[in-house]
């Protein structure tokens, strides 16, 4: 999947059509769990918006509020629902619940 990066807001948008689910992922640089989560979404062909918490303090504050104070990255949201981190995302994938949430 091809992505373009907007450095001013650190968002990551796919150039492919939206699949019907809005996916947001809060990340930090050099985070292996973040990379793992993004690879899973890429493999499924899912468009997502990435927010860098290290480069933009407002992203970190928003992540903390939306995730009920969870400080680890990644934090993933699908259609506004807090999914959790990379392990949570993969657990949903193993039970096929992720595909339902992503409307695949």
SULHUDA-V93768 format. One record per pair of residues at least 4 apart in sequence whose ideal C-beta (glycine too) atoms are under 6 Angstrom apart, sorted by the first residue. I is the first residue (numbers start at 1). GAP is how many residues later the second one is. D is the distance in Angstrom with one decimal. If there is no record, write none. Layout:
I/GAP/D + I/GAP/D
This chain:
1/13/5.4 + 1/41/4.9 + 2/13/4.7 + 3/9/5.1 + 3/11/5.9 + 4/9/5.9 + 6/5/4.9 + 10/42/3.7 + 10/45/5.3 + 10/46/5.8 + 11/38/5.2 + 12/38/3.6 + 14/33/3.7 + 18/29/5.3 + 19/27/5.7 + 20/83/4.0 + 21/57/5.5 + 21/58/5.5 + 21/81/4.6 + 21/82/5.0 + 22/57/5.5 + 23/23/5.7 + 23/25/3.9 + 23/55/5.4 + 24/25/5.0 + 24/53/4.5 + 25/23/5.4 + 25/25/5.3 + 25/49/5.1 + 25/51/5.1 + 26/25/4.9 + 26/27/5.4 + 26/37/4.1 + 26/47/5.8 + 26/49/4.4 + 27/4/6.0 + 27/7/3.9 + 27/23/5.6 + 27/46/5.3 + 27/47/5.1 + 28/25/5.5 + 28/26/4.5 + 28/45/4.9 + 29/25/6.0 + 31/42/5.4 + 33/53/4.0 + 34/39/5.6 + 34/40/4.4 + 36/50/5.1 + 37/37/4.8 + 37/49/4.4 + 37/52/5.3 + 41/5/4.4 + 41/7/5.3 + 46/56/5.8 + 51/8/4.1 + 52/4/5.8 + 53/6/5.0 + 53/7/4.0 + 53/10/5.7 + 63/4/5.7 + 63/12/5.3 + 64/5/5.7 + 67/8/4.7 + 67/15/5.6 + 70/5/6.0 + 72/13/5.9 + 74/11/5.8 + 74/12/5.8 + 76/7/4.3 + 76/13/5.3 + 77/5/5.6 + 78/5/5.6 + 78/23/4.8 + 83/5/5.5 + 83/6/5.8 + 84/4/3.0 + 92/5/4.5 + 92/6/4.0 + 93/5/4.3 + 99/5/4.3
